């Protein structure tokens, strides 16, 4: 950051696309609000902004270096990786990916299938349930609403380890231990529900009550109002809940590990954990499998990035 | 249109008609009760018993588990380790997250790409992150290979093989994940600071440091509350990174309370004692969450 009070404008902000304008406005906030000046000073300013850009890239690249290592190593042979871990993959090889896909235990394929199944079924049941519950809660009298929200706030805070053993025992009692229905059911009923309820109830507060009153006057029942009016209006909240819960359920480790048990086919996360101990020295193999395992969440993140960050921000500002 | 509404209104006998949402809501509440509330109650009850799944009967033992808890050197050790990691990660992730956010708080394509890249550690599962770091940090791992290639060391350093370095490694890896999150939260906070405040500060003759202290720092208070509290809570329940990176070793030096609790429950089958630890962890989490939110909220209120 600048150390003196010398004015500094933003080099790239010279011409006016919308984002550049935004950039200028944001920058002006912690740089200098004065209009552009000309002469030797402006060259210095451009140099400084360029320096800032270079510094920012260096910091970012240093930070994501482990990701670069994993990504580039997925396309290198073991010898190449060990000769120079930082070198780019040249020659480029798909051997690691192919070997990972041809494993006799089908670790990647079955793991991905199981993860997709668990994540999709959890979301398909959890989102409508939590959404309907939230609408119902938001229509309760203040005292009951307060109590219900306090009970769900608890679920946001409880570490999963605290409830894990009783959940496993409960599933054993009802005969669903070591099964996917058991895992999905505990996903739906556990802490994720609390998160969904908080996002939905928070969003419902921002909806004008007239819309719902009008429908009620028209004689629509709660179920119908929820399905035809509330659900479509809540789409942004549903996107936030879907994205975050999708990611968390996908990446979950503890529940699949202890609820599915070692004998069942595993989700990708626990499958990798249980199978890869012996692979820790075959880096090409390891990174090939990592790449295949990480590709769905990373692509999902890149595609939904706008909603992702927006959801995180609204969550953050709501507190 | 209005006649239609009027006709329909006249036609409906009761104000509420059609299906109620209550049954759906009750199903959801029942599931939540079964998979979250009941397990907590179950933990509380079990914590006063010697329940062990290998024994048919369990009996009440009063506060014996809680007394053992305070005298258990392994728990004390895991608590010490947990606190080191929690404090390290919270301080480092929030300091660096704020610095990254300030460095990247510009809206051109370059900076947007950088922010996208920085969040990726949060998107990957802890297991994958830990496997990547393990291949970097093990004895014959990529860090030692690089150091030896550069001629910086002759002998391989045991980054996850000695208690102190293993603790440091866990701290670094978890910070790496948490920085990604903090950066995004602080970026969001910074973007909500109105530019006029900086102008006003500038007019008043505040320098870069003065503007940070008097404008940026107070204005990002709500973001800081979120970022600090979530760093604390998520680090308190740390499990997957430890499981992959060190497995709790060497010599139990990197077993967090959350990890030790799982060990006691599923490896030693001591459900009673593990429940007492679970209640202890729950209390600790509640205390930490309540205290930090309280303290940080007060800072927000002082604006």
Interface residues (C-beta under 8 A of the other chain):
Chain A: X1 X2 X3 X5 X10 X12 X13 X19 X20 X22 X23 X25 X26 X27 X28 X29 X30 X32 X33 X52 X53 X55 X56 X57 X59 X60 X63 X64 X66 X67 X69 X70 X81 X82 X84 X85 X86 X128 X129 X130 X132 X133 X135 X136 X137 X151 X152 X154 X155 X157 X158 X159 X160 X161 X162 X163 X164 X165 X166 X167 X169 X170 X185 X186 X188 X189 X190 X191 X193 X194 X216 X217 X218 X219 X220 X221 X222 X223 X224 X226 X247 X250 X251 X253 X254 X258 X269 X270 X272 X273 X276 X280 X281 X283 X286 X287 X290 X293 X294 X297 X298 X300 X301 X302 X305 X309 X312 X313 X315 X316 X317 X319
Chain B: X5 X8 X9 X11 X12 X15 X16 X17 X18 X19 X20 X21 X22 X24 X25 X27 X28 X29 X31 X32 X33 X34 X35 X36 X37 X38 X39 X40 X42 X43 X46 X53 X100 X102 X103 X104 X105 X106 X107 X108 X109 X110 X111 X114 X116 X117 X118 X119 X120 X121 X123 X124 X125 X126 X127 X128 X131 X132 X133 X134 X135 X136 X138 X140 X142 X145 X146 X149 X176 X179 X184 X185 X188 X189 X191 X192 X193 X194 X195 X197 X198 X199 X202 X207 X208 X211 X216 X222 X223 X225 X226 X227 X233 X236 X237 X239 X240 X243 X244 X258 X261 X262 X265 X266 X271 X274 X275 X278 X279 X281 X282 X285 X286 X289
